[in-house]
Amino acid sequence: MDREKSSYAVQAVENALDILETLAEETPDGTLPYLAKKLGISRNKAFRLLATLENRGLVEKEEWSGNYRLGLSTVELAQRFLKNISLIKHAHPVMEGLVRRHDEAVYMTVLRGSEVLFLDMVDCDQQIKAAPLVGKRFPFFTNAAGKAIKALESRDLLEKFFHRRNKDIPDLAGLEVELDTIREKGVAVDSGGLGEGIVSVAVAVRDYAGKVVGALTMLGPSFRMVASRLENEIIPSLCDGAEMLSMKFGYARM
């Protein structure tokens, strides 16, 4: 299996990763000649790799010495990774409780740019259910999770977003009104955005600073996720679960 995977390796990518690992050493030698020699490539190739990494913020060049070091983007990646681990750790018990109560699939979702990533899942025991979505990304406007998170972004960010008149969104004016409604109600409901006959419901989760870190999301087939069940059972439970999870991250409602 390892041999099969190695056959797909891209040498330039491996060289770039070798550079990052070298610069991550306790006392790295970040000079261009040393890096080129260690990787066994020409200085010209090493320079092009470093320039690409520098352009993405993964590497920085010291002006006074010309040496290279890890850039701030590596710290951001590490923080995002640790944050996701912490989010899953705290969210999973809450998700399990929601599944035990309602027997519908529950996800922890996060916003990545303009897309929603389905980060973690607790599945239900129903015979008829949607295919697992863990690891998949969807445009935020196609599902309840994305709308629940996006609705709580700052007014400035939302105004910039709508000012760009995104052509991928079929009804931009309608979406703006919908996000206002979600902001007022604190819950988002979407039907059909993740597939025909699939209903998703989501409530945002906040941290100690009031920043949205993700959304608890439940989804199931429309014949089970009927309006009366949503209003009387699922939405109150999701709101309680999101509030409980937010409190774990230090959020206190004003």
N, C-alpha and C positions, 0 to 999 in steps of 0.2 A: 504493500500500500504506500509506504514512504517513497519507494522507488518510482511508483506511478505518479505521486504528487510532484516529485522532483523534476519529472519530465516536463511539467507545465511551468517551471520556474522561469522568471524573466531576469536575466543577468543584471540589467540596469537597476531593477528594483532591489535585487539582493545587494548590489553594491551600495545603493542609497541607504538601505537598512544597516549595512555594515558600518557606514559612516556614522549613523546615529548611535549605534552601539559603542563605537569607539569613543565618540564624544561624551558618552554617558559614563565612561570609566572614571574612577576616583581622581586620578591625575592625568587627564587626557592630553595628548600632544595634538593640538588642533591645527598644525601647519599643513599647508597644501602638499609639500613634498612628502611628509610623513604619511599622510592619508593615502596618497597615490601609491607609495611604496607598499604600504600594508595591504591595500586592496589588489595590488599587482596590476594596476592600470596606469595609463599615461596621465601626466599632470593635466593635460587638456580635458580628458574625460572626467577626471576628478573635479576639475573646476566647474564643468557644466553641471555635474550632479549637485555640487555645493550651491551653485547659483539657483538651481531649481528648488532645492530645499530651503534656501534663504528666501526665495520668492514666496513660499508658503508659510514662512515664519517658523519653520522647524529648526533652522540654523541661523545663527547671527555671526557677523564678522566684526571682530574688535578693530576699531579704526586705528588705534595706537600701535597695535602689534601685527595686525593682519591675520591673527589666529582665528580659527572658527570655534564656536561653542554651540551648545543646544539653545534653541530659541524658545520664546515664550509659548509658542503654539504647542510644544511638547508638554508643557505644564498644563495647558488648557485641556489637552487630550487626556492626560492622567487624571485631572480633576473630574472630567466628565465620566470617565470610566468608574472612578471610585464613587461618584454621586449615583450612578446607575446601580451599582452594587448595593449601596445603602438604601436606595429607593425600593429595590426588589425585596431586600431583607425586611423592611418595615411594612411593605404593602402586602406581601404574600399572606400573612395570617388574616388580614382584613378581607382579602379576596376569597380566601377559603371559607370564611364565615358567610360571606354573601352567597357563595355557591351552595353551601349547605342549606341556606334558608330558601333560595329561589330555584336551585337546580338549573341555572343558566350560566353560560361561559362568562367569566370576568377577566378583564385585561388591565394591566397597568400600561398606560400609553404616555409618550413624551413627544414634544414638538422638536423637530430638527429642521430648521429653516422654514420652509413652507410645507413640509410634510410631517405626517404623524407616524411615529415608529411604535409598533406593538411590541413592547419590551418583555412582558411576562404574562403568563396565562395560568388560570386554574380552570380546568375543563369541567363540564357537567356530565351527568350520566344519561342524558336524553339520547334516544336513538336517532332522532332527527335533529341535526344541528349543523352549523356552519363549519367549514374546514378551518383548522387552526391557522391563526394569522401571526403567530410569534415570529419576529424578525422581519416582517413585511412593512413596507411604507406605502402610505397613500396621501394624496393631496389633502391638506387640512379641510378643505371645503366639501369633501365628499363624505364626511362622517361626523358623528356627534363629538368624538374626542377632540378632533381638531378644532371644531367650532367652540367647544367649551373652553379650551385653552386660549384660542385666538381672541375670544370675546373679552378676556380679561387683560389683554395687552394694553399698554398705555395709549391714550388718545392720540398722541403724536405719532406713534408707530402705525396705528390703524389708519390715521389720516394719510400718512405717506403711502401706505399700501393701497388704499382706494384711489389715491391721486395718480398712481401709476397705471390705473385702468388695466389690470391684468387680463389679457385676452383669453387665458385658459379657463376663466370663470364665466360660465354662460350668462348668469344673472347677477352682476356685481351689485346693483342697487338692492335687489332682493336679499342678497347675502348681508349687506350692511344693516338692513332692517332686522334680519334674523339674529345677527350678533348682538344688537341692542336688546332684543327680547331675551336672549340667553343671559346677558349680563344682569338683567333685572330679575329673572327667575332663578338663576344660579344652576340651571341644568339644561343640557342640550339633548334633543331627540332627533334622530335622522332615520329615514326609511328609504331603503334602496341604494344608498350611496356606496355600500360595501358589497352589493350584489342584490339581485332581484329577490324580494321577499325577506330580506334581512333588516331588522330594526336594531339600531344601536342607541344606547343611552349613556351619557357621560356627565360627570361632575368633576370640576377642577380641584386639584390638591395644591396647597400653598405651603411655603416654608416660614421660618421665623420672621423674615423681612416682608412677608406678604406676597412674595414672588411666586408665580405659578410654576410648579416643578413637574406637573403631569396631570393626568386625569384617570380616575377610576371609570372603567367602561364595561358595560354589560351589553351583550348582544345575543340575539336569538331570532328564530323565524317569526314572521309577522303574525301567524295564526296563534302563537302563544303570547307574543308581546303586544297584547291588545291594550287600548287606551285605558280602560278601567283598571287593569292590572298594573300598568305603568304608574298611574296616578296614586293608587291606593297602597301598592306594595313596593314596587321596585324603586321608584324615585325617592321615597322617604328613606329606604334602606341605603341607597347609594349616597344620599346626602349625609346620612349619619356616618357611613364608612369613610367618606372623604373628609369629614370634619375630624373624625378620630385619627385618621392618618396625618392630617395637617397638624394636629396637636402634637403628634410624635415628632414632627419637624419644628416644633416650637411656635407654631402659629397660634395667635390669640385673637379672636374676633373682637373688634372694637365696639 
